[in-house]
Amino acid sequence: MPARGGTGRPNQRLRTRHDLLSAAARLIKQGGTPSLEQVAEAAMVSRATAYRYFPSIDALLMEAPIEDEAPDTDTLFRDSRSADPADRVDAAEAALHEVVYRNEAQLRRLLASSLHRVATDGKTPVRQNRRSALIEAALAPLKSRLSRSAYRRLCAALGVYFGPEAMIVFRDVLQVDAAQARKVKSWAVRALVRAAVREASRK
């Protein structure tokens, strides 16, 4: 799922990365272990492009199953009867929470690889931004009521609670299990949305 928001080459890089991950997930489902060249061909990009995004086939195959499991916004909100943005954000976080904790070991390896690359070559690698699309879809009923700056601030604040980094804080730093972490995050994301609504209503 490509990240929304932003324009130009950064967005294009995320789309290309998403295409490579999606192609790898499809090939894995078909059976066998694809090569990086096969994935590049399926994603309709050059081999050189594929290597710019993933230094090895192992790095690509490590992340591909997670891309395939990531919550889809259309599916997540298709049957939703609630227009309450707090309910919708909480539902989005709950969906990603399940994926993160179900794939904890794999996500830890991905984070370790990302941190190692930053430490060794000083360049921050492109990471797939799955949380922004979920947050923006959840906030759709509220967006028109917020100023551009307030909306962007709320999206950024909510992003702290979505994804594997929050899991690391709860599990490793705070020694909180998955169930309790979900309760805390539910309270936090709802509080952030309601605070933004109150702020907007006073203007």
Buried (B, 14 or more C-beta within 10 A) or exposed (E): BBBBEEEEEEBEBBEBBBBBBBBBBBBBEEEEEBBBEBBBBBBEBEBEBBBBBBEEBEBBBBBBBBBBBBBBBEEBBEEEEEEBBBBBBBBBBBBBBBBBBEBBEBBBBBBEBBEEBEEEEEEEBBBBBBBBBBBBBBBEEBBEBBEEEBBEBBBEBBBBBBBBBBBBBBBEEEEBEBEEBBEBBBEBBBEBBEEBBEBBEEE
